[in-house]
Amino acid sequence: MRSFELGERFSSIFVARNSLLHLHDDGDFAACFECVRRHLTPNGVFIFDIFNPRIDALARPPELRVRVAQIEHPERGRVTVESTCDYDEASQVNRATRYFSSAGDPDYIQLALDLRCVFPQELPQMLAANGFELEARYGDLDRSSFESASARQICICRAS
């Protein structure tokens, strides 16, 4: 997502489900935003959603596992998903581990999930530094207002 050439331009580009947060430093974001700008039509929109960082979650002890989901699996039955949180303040990257457990098979999958945190006040500046203007920000896909308690930042941007 930092280096692509599709040979055409689009009226909208959507990056879903925290995918931008796999970019961990400003150089990665700059490269991605440049590619997106290059692929947008002159009045095109760039839409993405990222989580709204919660300080209480980021401040948890790294060894503390918290249940984040329970899902029904067709073969395993009820699967519990737990997560740890090991936040590095200097890089703003949370190095989490997700643990998937089912009855009789604890931690049958362990996945590392390293995501950059982009805080609400930082976001417009990051976009402006990379040639975008934040046109609208919502707290969820239903276009509810973005507030401190919003779990997500749904962003609609245009090249500036």
DSSP file (Angstrom, degrees, kcal/mol; ACC not computed):
  #  RESIDUE AA STRUCTURE BP1 BP2  ACC     N-H-->O    O-->H-N    N-H-->O    O-->H-N    TCO  KAPPA ALPHA  PHI   PSI    X-CA   Y-CA   Z-CA
    1    1 A M              0   0    0      0, 0.0     3,-0.2     0, 0.0    35,-0.2   0.000 360.0 360.0 360.0  -0.7    0.0    0.0    0.0
    2    2 A R        +     0   0    0      1,-0.3     2,-0.3    33,-0.1    33,-0.1   0.587 360.0  28.9 -98.6 -14.6    3.1    2.2   -0.1
    3    3 A S  S    S+     0   0    0     31,-0.1     2,-0.3    32,-0.0    -1,-0.3  -0.767  76.3 132.1-152.7  98.2    4.0    1.6   -3.7
    4    4 A F        -     0   0    0     -2,-0.3     2,-0.4    -3,-0.2     0, 0.0  -0.994  29.9-164.7-147.5 152.4    1.5    0.8   -6.3
    5    5 A E        +     0   0    0     -2,-0.3    30,-0.0     1,-0.1    -2,-0.0  -0.924  10.6 172.4-139.2 110.7    0.7    1.9   -9.9
    6    6 A L        -     0   0    0     -2,-0.4     3,-0.1     2,-0.3    -1,-0.1   0.536  42.6-126.5 -98.5  -9.2   -2.7    0.8  -11.2
    7    7 A G  S    S+     0   0    0      1,-0.2     2,-0.3     0, 0.0    -2,-0.0   0.615  79.6  68.6  75.6  11.4   -2.6    2.8  -14.4
    8    8 A E  S    S-     0   0    0      2,-0.0     2,-0.3     0, 0.0    -2,-0.3  -0.966  72.3-122.0-152.3 169.6   -6.0    4.6  -13.8
    9    9 A R        -     0   0    0     -2,-0.3     2,-0.3    -3,-0.1    31,-0.3  -0.850  20.8-152.5-118.1 153.7   -7.7    7.1  -11.5
   10   10 A F  E     -a   40   0A   0     29,-3.2    31,-2.6    -2,-0.3    34,-0.1  -0.901  22.1-136.8-128.0 150.6  -10.7    6.7   -9.3
   11   11 A S  E    S+     0   0A   0     -2,-0.3    34,-2.4     1,-0.2     2,-0.3   0.696  95.7  18.0 -78.5 -19.4  -13.4    9.0   -7.9
   12   12 A S  E     -a   45   0A   0     32,-0.2     2,-0.4     2,-0.0    -1,-0.2  -0.990  59.9-166.8-150.9 145.8  -13.1    7.3   -4.6
   13   13 A I  E     -a   46   0A   0     32,-2.1    34,-3.2    -2,-0.3     2,-0.5  -0.999  12.4-166.2-130.8 128.3  -10.6    5.1   -2.8
   14   14 A F  E     -a   47   0A   0     -2,-0.4     2,-0.5    32,-0.2    34,-0.2  -0.967   8.7-169.7-121.5 127.3  -11.6    3.3    0.5
   15   15 A V  E     -a   48   0A   0     32,-2.4    34,-1.4    -2,-0.5     3,-0.2  -0.970  25.7-154.6-115.7 116.1   -9.2    1.7    2.9
   16   16 A A    >   +     0   0    0     -2,-0.5     3,-1.6    32,-0.2     4,-0.1  -0.481  46.8   7.1-100.0 158.5  -11.1   -0.4    5.4
   17   17 A R  T 3  S-     0   0    0      1,-0.3    -1,-0.2    -2,-0.2    33,-0.2   0.802 120.6 -50.7  52.8  54.1  -10.8   -1.7    8.9
   18   18 A N  T >  S+     0   0    0     31,-2.1     3,-1.6    -3,-0.2    -1,-0.3   0.581  92.1 139.0  68.7  10.7   -7.7   -0.1   10.4
   19   19 A S  G X   +     0   0    0     -3,-1.6     3,-1.7     1,-0.3     4,-0.2   0.856  66.4  59.5 -57.9 -35.7   -5.6   -1.2    7.4
   20   20 A L  G >  S+     0   0    0     29,-0.3     3,-1.8     1,-0.3    -1,-0.3   0.781  92.1  70.1 -61.5 -24.7   -3.8    2.2    7.3
   21   21 A L  G <  S+     0   0    0     -3,-1.6    95,-2.9     1,-0.3    -1,-0.3   0.527  78.3  75.5 -77.1  -3.6   -2.6    1.5   10.9
   22   22 A H  G <  S+     0   0    0     -3,-1.7     2,-0.6    -4,-0.3    -1,-0.3   0.583  78.2  88.4 -77.4  -9.7   -0.2   -1.3    9.6
   23   23 A L    <   -     0   0    0     -3,-1.8    93,-0.2    -4,-0.2     3,-0.0  -0.807  63.2-174.1 -84.7 123.2    1.9    1.7    8.4
   24   24 A H        +     0   0    0     -2,-0.6     2,-0.3    91,-0.1    -1,-0.1   0.654  52.9  38.5-102.6 -15.9    4.1    2.4   11.4
   25   25 A D  S  > S-     0   0    0      1,-0.1     4,-2.0    91,-0.1     3,-0.4  -0.881  82.4-104.4-135.4 168.6    6.0    5.6   10.6
   26   26 A D  H  > S+     0   0    0     -2,-0.3     4,-2.6     1,-0.2     5,-0.2   0.831 117.5  56.6 -60.3 -35.0    5.5    8.9    8.9
   27   27 A G  H  > S+     0   0    0      2,-0.2     4,-2.2     1,-0.2    -1,-0.2   0.888 106.4  50.0 -64.1 -39.5    7.5    7.8    5.8
   28   28 A D  H  > S+     0   0    0     -3,-0.4     4,-2.2     2,-0.2    -2,-0.2   0.921 112.2  47.5 -63.6 -44.5    5.2    4.8    5.3
   29   29 A F  H  X S+     0   0    0     -4,-2.0     4,-3.1     1,-0.2     5,-0.3   0.925 110.8  52.0 -62.8 -43.8    2.1    7.1    5.6
   30   30 A A  H  X S+     0   0    0     -4,-2.6     4,-2.1     1,-0.2    -2,-0.2   0.913 110.5  47.7 -60.3 -43.5    3.7    9.7    3.2
   31   31 A A  H  X S+     0   0    0     -4,-2.2     4,-1.9     2,-0.2    -1,-0.2   0.915 114.4  46.4 -64.8 -43.0    4.3    7.0    0.6
   32   32 A C  H  X S+     0   0    0     -4,-2.2     4,-2.5     2,-0.2    -2,-0.2   0.947 112.6  48.8 -64.0 -49.3    0.8    5.5    0.9
   33   33 A F  H  X S+     0   0    0     -4,-3.1     4,-2.8     1,-0.2    -1,-0.2   0.866 109.1  54.1 -61.7 -36.1   -0.9    9.0    0.7
   34   34 A E  H  X S+     0   0    0     -4,-2.1     4,-2.3    -5,-0.3    -1,-0.2   0.929 109.5  47.4 -62.7 -45.0    1.2    9.9   -2.3
   35   35 A C  H  X S+     0   0    0     -4,-1.9     4,-1.2     2,-0.2    -2,-0.2   0.913 112.8  49.0 -62.2 -42.6    0.0    6.7   -4.1
   36   36 A V  H >X S+     0   0    0     -4,-2.5     3,-0.8     2,-0.2     4,-0.6   0.949 111.2  49.3 -62.5 -48.6   -3.6    7.4   -3.1
   37   37 A R  H >< S+     0   0    0     -4,-2.8     3,-1.1     1,-0.3    -1,-0.2   0.903 108.9  53.2 -56.4 -42.7   -3.4   11.0   -4.4
   38   38 A R  H 3< S+     0   0    0     -4,-2.3    -1,-0.3     1,-0.2    -2,-0.2   0.774 111.0  47.1 -64.9 -26.3   -1.9    9.9   -7.7
   39   39 A H  H << S+     0   0    0     -4,-1.2   -29,-3.2    -3,-0.8     2,-0.3   0.425  93.6  94.6 -98.6   0.0   -4.8    7.5   -8.2
   40   40 A L  E << S-a   10   0A   0     -3,-1.1   -29,-0.2    -4,-0.6     6,-0.1  -0.701  76.4-120.2 -91.5 144.4   -7.6    9.9   -7.4
   41   41 A T  E >   -     0   0A   0    -31,-2.6     3,-2.3    -2,-0.3   -31,-0.1  -0.322  46.5 -89.3 -67.0 165.1   -9.5   11.9  -10.0
   42   42 A P  E 3  S+     0   0A   0      0, 0.0   117,-0.1     0, 0.0    -1,-0.1   0.804 129.2  28.6 -52.8 -34.3   -9.2   15.7   -9.4
   43   43 A N  E 3  S+     0   0A   0    115,-0.1   -32,-0.1     2,-0.1    -2,-0.0   0.119  95.6 136.5-111.2  21.6  -12.3   15.9   -7.2
   44   44 A G  E <   -     0   0A   0     -3,-2.3   115,-0.5   -34,-0.1     2,-0.4  -0.189  46.4-130.4 -70.7 160.4  -12.0   12.3   -5.8
   45   45 A V  E     -aB  12 158A   0    -34,-2.4   -32,-2.1   113,-0.1     2,-0.5  -0.888   4.8-151.0-115.1 143.7  -12.4   11.3   -2.2
   46   46 A F  E     -aB  13 157A   0    111,-2.6   111,-2.7    -2,-0.4     2,-0.4  -0.966  21.0-174.3-110.9 120.4  -10.2    9.2    0.0
   47   47 A I  E     +aB  14 156A   0    -34,-3.2   -32,-2.4    -2,-0.5     2,-0.3  -0.951  11.2 156.1-121.2 133.9  -12.2    7.4    2.7
   48   48 A F  E     -aB  15 155A   0    107,-1.9   107,-3.2    -2,-0.4     2,-0.4  -0.989  27.1-143.8-150.3 158.8  -10.8    5.3    5.5
   49   49 A D  E     + B   0 154A   0    -34,-1.4   -31,-2.1    -2,-0.3     2,-0.3  -0.994  21.1 168.2-128.3 136.7  -11.6    4.1    8.9
   50   50 A I  E     - B   0 153A   0    103,-1.8   103,-3.3    -2,-0.4   -33,-0.1  -0.942  38.9 -96.8-136.4 156.7   -9.3    3.7   11.9
   51   51 A F  E     - B   0 152A   0     -2,-0.3    67,-0.4   101,-0.2   101,-0.3  -0.376  32.0-119.7 -73.4 157.0   -9.9    3.1   15.5
   52   52 A N        -     0   0    0     99,-2.5    67,-0.1    98,-0.1    -1,-0.1  -0.877  37.9-118.6 -94.7 111.5  -10.0    5.9   18.0
   53   53 A P        -     0   0    0      0, 0.0     2,-0.6     0, 0.0     3,-0.1  -0.202  21.7-150.7 -58.0 137.3   -7.2    5.1   20.5
   54   54 A R     >  -     0   0    0      1,-0.1     4,-2.3    97,-0.0     3,-0.4  -0.948   4.7-153.8-110.5 118.4   -8.3    4.7   24.1
   55   55 A I  H  > S+     0   0    0     -2,-0.6     4,-1.9     1,-0.2    -1,-0.1   0.871  94.5  57.6 -59.0 -39.4   -5.7    5.6   26.7
   56   56 A D  H  4 S+     0   0    0      1,-0.2    -1,-0.2     2,-0.2     4,-0.2   0.884 109.8  44.4 -62.4 -37.0   -7.1    3.2   29.3
   57   57 A A  H >4 S+     0   0    0     -3,-0.4     3,-1.2     1,-0.2    -1,-0.2   0.905 113.1  50.1 -72.2 -41.0   -6.7    0.3   26.9
   58   58 A L  H 3< S+     0   0    0     -4,-2.3    29,-0.6     1,-0.2    -2,-0.2   0.772 107.1  56.3 -68.1 -25.0   -3.2    1.3   25.8
   59   59 A A  T 3< S+     0   0    0     -4,-1.9    -1,-0.2    -5,-0.2    -2,-0.2   0.439  79.6 119.3 -88.2   0.3   -2.1    1.7   29.5
   60   60 A R  S <  S-     0   0    0     -3,-1.2    27,-0.3    -4,-0.2    -3,-0.0  -0.304  79.7 -93.6 -63.0 149.6   -3.0   -1.9   30.4
   61   61 A P    >   -     0   0    0      0, 0.0     3,-1.8     0, 0.0    24,-0.4  -0.419  35.3-122.0 -60.6 139.6   -0.2   -4.1   31.7
   62   62 A P  T 3  S+     0   0    0      0, 0.0    23,-0.2     0, 0.0    -2,-0.1   0.746 109.9  54.1 -59.8 -25.0    1.3   -6.0   28.8
   63   63 A E  T 3  S+     0   0    0     21,-0.1     2,-0.4     2,-0.1    23,-0.1   0.598  83.8 105.6 -85.5 -10.3    0.6   -9.4   30.4
   64   64 A L    <   -     0   0    0     -3,-1.8     2,-0.5    21,-0.2    21,-0.3  -0.577  58.3-154.9 -76.6 123.4   -3.2   -8.6   31.0
   65   65 A R        -     0   0    0     -2,-0.4     2,-0.4    19,-0.1    19,-0.2  -0.855  10.0-169.0-100.0 131.6   -5.4  -10.5   28.6
   66   66 A V  E     -E   83   0B   0     17,-2.4    17,-2.3    -2,-0.5     2,-0.3  -0.967  25.6-117.7-122.8 133.8   -8.8   -9.0   27.8
   67   67 A R  E     +E   82   0B   0     -2,-0.4    15,-0.3    15,-0.2     3,-0.1  -0.544  34.4 171.2 -70.2 128.3  -11.7  -10.7   26.0
   68   68 A V  E     -     0   0B   0     13,-3.0     2,-0.3     1,-0.3    14,-0.2   0.569  60.1  -0.4-112.6 -16.1  -12.4   -8.8   22.8
   69   69 A A  E     -E   81   0B   0     12,-1.6    12,-3.0     2,-0.0     2,-0.4  -0.983  45.2-153.2-166.3 156.7  -14.9  -11.1   21.1
   70   70 A Q  E     +E   80   0B   0     -2,-0.3     2,-0.3    10,-0.2    10,-0.2  -0.985  26.3 177.5-133.7 129.8  -16.8  -14.4   21.2
   71   71 A I  E     -E   79   0B   0      8,-2.7     8,-3.5    -2,-0.4     2,-0.6  -0.918  30.6-119.6-131.0 155.7  -17.8  -16.0   17.9
   72   72 A E  E     -E   78   0B   0     -2,-0.3     6,-0.2     6,-0.2    -2,-0.0  -0.863  27.8-162.1 -95.7 123.5  -19.5  -19.2   16.9
   73   73 A H  E  >  -E   77   0B   0      4,-3.4     4,-1.7    -2,-0.6    -2,-0.0  -0.864  21.7-131.1-105.3 138.3  -17.3  -21.4   14.7
   74   74 A P  T  4 S+     0   0    0      0, 0.0    -1,-0.1     0, 0.0     4,-0.1   0.794 105.0  21.6 -61.9 -27.8  -18.9  -24.1   12.6
   75   75 A E  T  4 S+     0   0    0      2,-0.1    -3,-0.0    -3,-0.0    -2,-0.0   0.758 129.8  40.9-108.0 -34.0  -16.4  -26.8   13.8
   76   76 A R  T  4 S-     0   0    0      1,-0.3    27,-0.4    26,-0.0     2,-0.3   0.572  90.7-146.6 -93.7 -10.5  -15.0  -25.4   17.0
   77   77 A G  E  <  +E   73   0B   0     -4,-1.7    -4,-3.4    25,-0.1     2,-0.4  -0.603  68.0  15.7  78.1-140.1  -18.2  -24.1   18.6
   78   78 A R  E    S-E   72   0B   0     -2,-0.3    25,-0.5    -6,-0.2     2,-0.5  -0.547  71.9-165.9 -74.1 124.7  -17.8  -21.0   20.7
   79   79 A V  E     -EF  71 102B   0     -8,-3.5    -8,-2.7    -2,-0.4     2,-0.4  -0.947   5.7-152.7-112.9 129.0  -14.4  -19.3   20.2
   80   80 A T  E     -EF  70 101B   0     21,-2.9    21,-2.4    -2,-0.5     2,-0.5  -0.855   4.9-157.1-101.0 134.6  -13.1  -16.7   22.6
   81   81 A V  E     +EF  69 100B   0    -12,-3.0   -13,-3.0    -2,-0.4   -12,-1.6  -0.959  14.0 179.8-113.8 122.8  -10.7  -14.0   21.4
   82   82 A E  E     -EF  67  99B   0     17,-2.5    17,-3.0    -2,-0.5     2,-0.4  -0.840   7.0-160.2-117.4 158.1   -8.5  -12.3   23.9
   83   83 A S  E     -EF  66  98B   0    -17,-2.3   -17,-2.4    -2,-0.3     2,-0.2  -0.994   8.9-153.1-140.7 144.9   -5.9   -9.6   23.4
   84   84 A T        -     0   0    0     13,-1.9     2,-0.4    -2,-0.4    13,-0.4  -0.642  15.2-144.2-103.2 171.1   -2.9   -8.2   25.2
   85   85 A C        +     0   0    0    -24,-0.4     2,-0.4   -21,-0.3   -21,-0.2  -0.954  21.5 171.5-142.9 117.3   -1.7   -4.6   24.7
   86   86 A D        -     0   0    0     -2,-0.4     9,-2.3     9,-0.2     2,-0.4  -0.786  20.5-167.5-127.9  87.5    1.9   -3.6   24.7
   87   87 A Y  E     -G   94   0B   0    -29,-0.6     2,-0.7    -2,-0.4     7,-0.2  -0.614  12.5-154.8 -86.6 129.0    2.0    0.1   23.7
   88   88 A D  E  >> -G   93   0B   0      5,-2.6     4,-1.8    -2,-0.4     5,-1.0  -0.901   3.7-163.4-101.8 109.8    5.2    1.8   22.7
   89   89 A E  T  45S+     0   0    0     -2,-0.7    -1,-0.2     1,-0.2     5,-0.0   0.848  84.4  57.3 -63.1 -36.1    4.8    5.6   23.4
   90   90 A A  T  45S+     0   0    0      1,-0.2    -1,-0.2     3,-0.1    -2,-0.0   0.901 120.9  26.2 -65.0 -41.7    7.8    6.6   21.3
   91   91 A S  T  45S-     0   0    0     -3,-0.2    -1,-0.2     2,-0.2    -2,-0.2   0.584  98.2-131.5 -95.8 -11.6    6.5    4.9   18.1
   92   92 A Q  T  <5 +     0   0    0     -4,-1.8    25,-3.3     1,-0.2     2,-0.5   0.799  61.7 138.3  59.8  31.7    2.8    5.1   18.9
   93   93 A V  E   < -GH  88 116B   0     -5,-1.0    -5,-2.6    23,-0.3     2,-0.6  -0.923  46.7-149.8-110.5 129.2    2.6    1.4   17.9
   94   94 A N  E     -GH  87 115B   0     21,-3.0    21,-2.1    -2,-0.5     2,-1.1  -0.875   6.4-157.8 -95.5 120.3    0.6   -1.1   20.0
   95   95 A R  E     + H   0 114B   0     -9,-2.3    19,-0.2    -2,-0.6     2,-0.2  -0.777  26.4 172.9-100.9  89.4    2.1   -4.5   19.8
   96   96 A A  E     - H   0 113B   0     17,-2.1    17,-2.8    -2,-1.1     2,-0.4  -0.532  25.3-148.4 -95.8 160.1   -0.8   -6.7   20.6
   97   97 A T  E     - H   0 112B   0    -13,-0.4   -13,-1.9    15,-0.2     2,-0.5  -1.000  10.0-150.5-125.7 133.6   -1.3  -10.5   20.6
   98   98 A R  E     -FH  83 111B   0     13,-3.1    13,-2.6    -2,-0.4     2,-0.5  -0.892   9.2-160.3-103.9 132.8   -4.6  -12.0   19.8
   99   99 A Y  E     -FH  82 110B   0    -17,-3.0   -17,-2.5    -2,-0.5     2,-0.5  -0.960   0.9-161.1-116.5 125.5   -5.4  -15.4   21.4
  100  100 A F  E     +FH  81 109B   0      9,-2.6     8,-1.3    -2,-0.5     9,-1.3  -0.929  17.2 175.0-108.5 125.1   -8.1  -17.7   20.0
  101  101 A S  E     -F   80   0B   0    -21,-2.4   -21,-2.9    -2,-0.5     2,-0.3  -0.974  11.4-179.3-133.1 143.8   -9.4  -20.4   22.3
  102  102 A S  E >   -FH  79 105B   0      3,-1.4     3,-2.7    -2,-0.4   -23,-0.1  -0.865  52.1 -61.7-130.6 170.2  -12.2  -23.0   22.1
  103  103 A A  T 3  S+     0   0    0    -25,-0.5    -1,-0.0   -27,-0.4   -24,-0.0  -0.289 124.9   1.4 -54.7 124.9  -13.4  -25.7   24.5
  104  104 A G  T 3  S+     0   0    0      1,-0.0    -1,-0.3    -2,-0.0    -3,-0.0   0.452 123.2  76.8  77.4   0.4  -10.5  -28.0   25.2
  105  105 A D  E X   -H  102   0B   0     -3,-2.7    -3,-1.4     0, 0.0     3,-0.9  -0.517  64.4-172.8-142.1  70.5   -8.1  -26.1   22.9
  106  106 A P  E 3  S+     0   0B   0      0, 0.0    -5,-0.2     0, 0.0    -6,-0.1  -0.382  71.1   0.3 -68.5 141.5   -6.8  -23.0   24.6
  107  107 A D  E 3  S+     0   0B   0      1,-0.1    -6,-0.2    -2,-0.1     3,-0.1   0.850  73.4 160.5  53.8  41.5   -4.8  -20.6   22.6
  108  108 A Y  E <  S+     0   0B   0     -8,-1.3     2,-0.4    -3,-0.9    -7,-0.2   0.727  71.5  31.7 -68.4 -18.8   -5.0  -22.7   19.4
  109  109 A I  E     -H  100   0B   0     -9,-1.3    -9,-2.6     2,-0.0     2,-0.4  -0.998  65.8-175.6-134.6 137.3   -4.1  -19.6   17.5
  110  110 A Q  E     -H   99   0B   0     -2,-0.4     2,-0.4   -11,-0.2   -11,-0.2  -0.986  11.6-175.5-129.1 121.2   -1.8  -16.7   18.6
  111  111 A L  E     -H   98   0B   0    -13,-2.6   -13,-3.1    -2,-0.4     2,-0.3  -0.961  20.7-137.0-122.1 130.9   -1.5  -13.8   16.2
  112  112 A A  E     -H   97   0B   0     -2,-0.4     2,-0.3   -15,-0.2   -15,-0.2  -0.661  20.7-173.9 -78.8 139.4    0.7  -10.7   16.5
  113  113 A L  E     -H   96   0B   0    -17,-2.8   -17,-2.1    -2,-0.3     2,-0.7  -0.831   2.8-176.3-139.7  97.6   -1.1   -7.5   15.6
  114  114 A D  E     +H   95   0B   0     -2,-0.3     2,-0.4   -19,-0.2   -19,-0.2  -0.857  12.4 172.6 -99.9 115.0    1.0   -4.4   15.5
  115  115 A L  E     -H   94   0B   0    -21,-2.1   -21,-3.0    -2,-0.7   -93,-0.2  -0.977  29.5-127.5-128.4 136.0   -1.0   -1.2   14.8
  116  116 A R  E     -H   93   0B   0    -95,-2.9     2,-0.5    -2,-0.4   -23,-0.3  -0.504  24.0-133.3 -71.5 144.4    0.0    2.4   14.9
  117  117 A C        -     0   0    0    -25,-3.3     2,-0.6    -2,-0.2   -65,-0.1  -0.905  17.6-168.4-101.0 128.2   -2.2    4.7   16.9
  118  118 A V        -     0   0    0     -2,-0.5   -68,-0.0   -67,-0.4   -97,-0.0  -0.965  16.0-145.0-117.3 113.8   -3.3    7.9   15.3
  119  119 A F    >>  -     0   0    0     -2,-0.6     4,-1.8   -67,-0.1     3,-0.9  -0.442  21.4-111.9 -82.0 152.3   -4.9   10.3   17.8
  120  120 A P  T 34 S+     0   0    0      0, 0.0    -1,-0.1     0, 0.0     3,-0.0   0.836 115.7  46.0 -54.3 -41.3   -7.8   12.6   16.8
  121  121 A Q  T 3> S+     0   0    0      1,-0.2     4,-0.5     2,-0.2    -2,-0.0   0.768 113.0  51.8 -74.2 -23.9   -5.9   15.9   17.1
  122  122 A E  H <> S+     0   0    0     -3,-0.9     4,-2.4     1,-0.1    -1,-0.2   0.797  94.0  74.1 -78.3 -31.3   -2.9   14.4   15.2
  123  123 A L  H  X S+     0   0    0     -4,-1.8     4,-2.5     1,-0.2     5,-0.2   0.899  93.5  47.2 -58.0 -52.0   -5.0   13.2   12.2
  124  124 A P  H  > S+     0   0    0      0, 0.0     4,-2.6     0, 0.0    -1,-0.2   0.882 114.3  49.3 -59.9 -36.0   -5.8   16.5   10.4
  125  125 A Q  H  X S+     0   0    0     -4,-0.5     4,-2.4     2,-0.2    -2,-0.2   0.901 110.0  50.4 -67.5 -41.1   -2.1   17.5   10.7
  126  126 A M  H  X S+     0   0    0     -4,-2.4     4,-0.6     2,-0.2    -1,-0.2   0.919 113.4  46.2 -62.4 -43.9   -0.9   14.2    9.3
  127  127 A L  H ><>S+     0   0    0     -4,-2.5     5,-2.4    -5,-0.2     3,-1.2   0.939 112.2  49.9 -64.4 -46.9   -3.3   14.5    6.4
  128  128 A A  H ><5S+     0   0    0     -4,-2.6     3,-1.5     1,-0.3    -2,-0.2   0.883 106.5  55.8 -60.5 -39.4   -2.4   18.2    5.7
  129  129 A A  H 3<5S+     0   0    0     -4,-2.4    -1,-0.3     1,-0.3    -2,-0.2   0.709 111.7  45.6 -65.3 -18.3    1.3   17.3    5.7
  130  130 A N  T <<5S-     0   0    0     -3,-1.2    -1,-0.3    -4,-0.6    -2,-0.2   0.070 126.9 -92.3-116.5  23.3    0.6   14.7    3.0
  131  131 A G  T < 5S+     0   0    0     -3,-1.5    29,-2.2     1,-0.3     2,-0.3   0.728  87.0 113.2  81.9  23.5   -1.6   16.8    0.7
  132  132 A F  E   < -C  159   0A   0     -5,-2.4     2,-0.4    27,-0.3    -1,-0.3  -0.920  50.1-149.1-126.5 154.4   -5.1   15.9    2.1
  133  133 A E  E     -C  158   0A   0     25,-2.9    25,-1.9    -2,-0.3     2,-0.9  -0.983  23.4-125.0-120.0 133.2   -7.8   17.9    3.8
  134  134 A L  E     +C  157   0A   0     -2,-0.4    23,-0.2    23,-0.2     3,-0.1  -0.669  30.9 176.7 -77.1 108.8  -10.1   16.2    6.3
  135  135 A E  E     -     0   0A   0     21,-2.2     2,-0.3    -2,-0.9    22,-0.2   0.864  64.6  -4.6 -83.0 -39.0  -13.6   17.0    4.9
  136  136 A A  E     -C  156   0A   0     20,-1.8    20,-2.7     2,-0.0     2,-0.4  -0.991  55.5-162.9-154.6 149.8  -15.6   15.0    7.4
  137  137 A R  E     -C  155   0A   0     -2,-0.3     9,-0.7    18,-0.2     2,-0.3  -0.993  12.7-173.4-138.1 131.1  -15.1   12.7   10.3
  138  138 A Y  E     -CD 154 145A   0     16,-2.7    16,-2.8    -2,-0.4     7,-0.2  -0.800  29.9-131.9-120.8 161.9  -17.7   10.4   11.8
  139  139 A G  S    S-     0   0    0      5,-2.9    13,-1.0    -2,-0.3    12,-0.3   0.574  87.6  -0.4 -89.4 -11.5  -17.8    8.1   14.8
  140  140 A D  S >  S-     0   0    0      4,-0.6     3,-1.8    14,-0.1     4,-0.2  -0.968  84.2 -87.0-164.6 173.9  -19.2    5.1   12.9
  141  141 A L  T 3  S+     0   0    0      1,-0.3    -1,-0.0    -2,-0.3   -92,-0.0   0.658 118.1  69.2 -67.1 -15.0  -20.4    3.9    9.5
  142  142 A D  T 3  S-     0   0    0      1,-0.0    -1,-0.3     2,-0.0    -3,-0.0   0.378 115.9-113.2 -81.9   6.0  -23.8    5.3   10.2
  143  143 A R    <   +     0   0    0     -3,-1.8    -2,-0.1     1,-0.2     3,-0.1   0.743  58.6 163.9  66.8  27.0  -22.3    8.8   10.0
  144  144 A S        -     0   0    0     -4,-0.2    -5,-2.9     1,-0.1    -4,-0.6  -0.384  50.0 -81.0 -67.8 155.6  -22.9    9.5   13.7
  145  145 A S  B     -D  138   0A   0     -7,-0.2     2,-0.5    -6,-0.2    -7,-0.2  -0.237  43.7-114.9 -59.4 142.1  -21.0   12.4   15.1
  146  146 A F        +     0   0    0     -9,-0.7     2,-0.3    -3,-0.1    -1,-0.1  -0.693  48.2 164.0 -78.3 128.2  -17.3   11.8   16.0
  147  147 A E    >   -     0   0    0     -2,-0.5     3,-1.8    -3,-0.1    -3,-0.0  -0.862  53.9 -92.9-137.2 170.5  -16.9   12.2   19.8
  148  148 A S  T 3  S+     0   0    0     -2,-0.3    -1,-0.0     1,-0.3    -2,-0.0   0.867 125.3  49.4 -53.2 -39.7  -14.3   11.3   22.4
  149  149 A A  T 3  S+     0   0    0    -95,-0.0    -1,-0.3     2,-0.0   -97,-0.1   0.497  82.3 121.5 -82.4  -3.6  -16.1    8.1   23.1
  150  150 A S    <   -     0   0    0     -3,-1.8   -98,-0.1     1,-0.2   -10,-0.1  -0.364  55.8-149.8 -61.9 136.4  -16.4    7.0   19.5
  151  151 A A  S    S+     0   0    0    -12,-0.3   -99,-2.5  -100,-0.1     2,-0.3   0.762  76.2  36.3 -76.6 -25.6  -14.7    3.7   18.8
  152  152 A R  E     -B   51   0A   0    -13,-1.0     2,-0.5  -101,-0.3  -101,-0.2  -0.845  63.3-141.6-129.5 161.0  -13.8    4.6   15.2
  153  153 A Q  E     -B   50   0A   0   -103,-3.3  -103,-1.8    -2,-0.3     2,-0.7  -0.940  19.3-169.2-119.2 104.1  -12.7    7.5   13.1
  154  154 A I  E     -BC  49 138A   0    -16,-2.8   -16,-2.7    -2,-0.5     2,-0.4  -0.865  17.4-165.3 -95.0 115.2  -14.5    7.3    9.7
  155  155 A C  E     -BC  48 137A   0   -107,-3.2  -107,-1.9    -2,-0.7     2,-0.5  -0.863  21.8-168.3-116.1 135.5  -12.7    9.9    7.6
  156  156 A I  E     +BC  47 136A   0    -20,-2.7   -21,-2.2    -2,-0.4   -20,-1.8  -0.987  24.2 173.9-118.0 121.9  -13.6   11.5    4.2
  157  157 A C  E     -BC  46 134A   0   -111,-2.7  -111,-2.6    -2,-0.5     2,-0.3  -0.858  20.0-159.9-129.4 157.7  -10.7   13.4    2.7
  158  158 A R  E     -BC  45 133A   0    -25,-1.9   -25,-2.9    -2,-0.3  -113,-0.1  -0.972  37.2 -96.3-132.7 151.9   -9.9   15.3   -0.5
  159  159 A A  E       C   0 132A   0   -115,-0.5   -27,-0.3    -2,-0.3   -28,-0.1  -0.446 360.0 360.0 -63.9 138.1   -6.5   16.2   -2.0
  160  160 A S              0   0    0    -29,-2.2   -28,-0.2    -2,-0.1    -1,-0.1   0.435 360.0 360.0 -93.7 360.0   -5.7   19.8   -1.0
